[in-house]
Amino acid sequence: MPESQNAQIMDTATKPDPVRGVDASPEYAEGYARTHIIPQTFEYRLGYIWLLVIDSLLKDYVLLDVGCGTAGYHRLARNCKRIVGLDYSKTMIERGRVLLSELGLKSTEMICGTFEGYLPTEQFDAVNLVGSIGRYTPWPGNEAALEKVRIILRPGGMASFAFVRPRTVFQFLKAILFPRRTVVIRETRFKRMIQRAKLELVLSIDIPGSMNTYVFCRSN
């Protein structure tokens, strides 16, 4: 299927929305999976910069990837020992398991559920929340997620987050006046949340053309 046709299908298909309790349609899950059956171009890799950074800093690590979708981008992780992929959408998880088999990826375990309800039996070397909190729900009001990340990280472990900074005066004012009704958040406020969760800020990355600012933190 041509990429343009696949993109058109994804635009019209039902997307997963954990806030509203909406699962992804099979068409959306299939379209999303197809985006990972392509060559690893520069643009493709740039879209998962958070994973490339973690993979370059850690060796033989165990990663918890929250909001993993169909997880085909896990093929970029060359140095991982194991990945636990967690996603709200049952449809995405089911298609992801098939995709991982198609790609020959055996190090990922996929689990259907929310981060809030997830009760791990282990600590992780890395935890990723890019693509979940800060995208579907605002950071203000989700401080408990940062605390949970710190708890389930091994000492010295790495966490990756993303936030959307204000780009216009209107967005800036909305972030101040209605912080729990927009995913836009001021950088200073997000960094204060990181500090209160007792996570150490290591690196932040802005990519031209991307709405996200990527943040990497260590547990103490």
Number of C-alpha atoms within 10 A of each C-alpha: 7 6 12 9 11 17 16 11 16 18 12 10 16 16 17 22 14 17 8 8 10 13 18 21 18 16 17 23 26 20 21 22 21 17 16 18 13 9 9 13 8 8 9 14 15 14 13 14 16 21 22 17 14 23 19 12 11 15 13 12 19 22 27 26 27 22 23 27 28 29 28 23 20 22 15 15 19 12 16 20 13 17 22 19 24 23 25 24 26 18 21 27 23 17 18 23 19 13 20 22 11 11 13 10 15 11 16 22 15 22 19 19 18 16 20 10 7 11 9 10 7 9 18 24 23 27 26 23 22 24 18 21 21 21 17 15 19 20 25 21 10 15 13 13 16 21 16 13 25 25 14 20 22 18 14 14 23 26 30 22 21 25 23 21 19 18 11 9 9 9 18 16 13 18 22 14 11 14 18 17 12 20 22 28 24 17 14 10 14 18 15 11 18 19 14 13 19 16 23 18 16 11 12 13 13 12 12 8 6 11 15 20 17 19 21 20 23 21 21 12
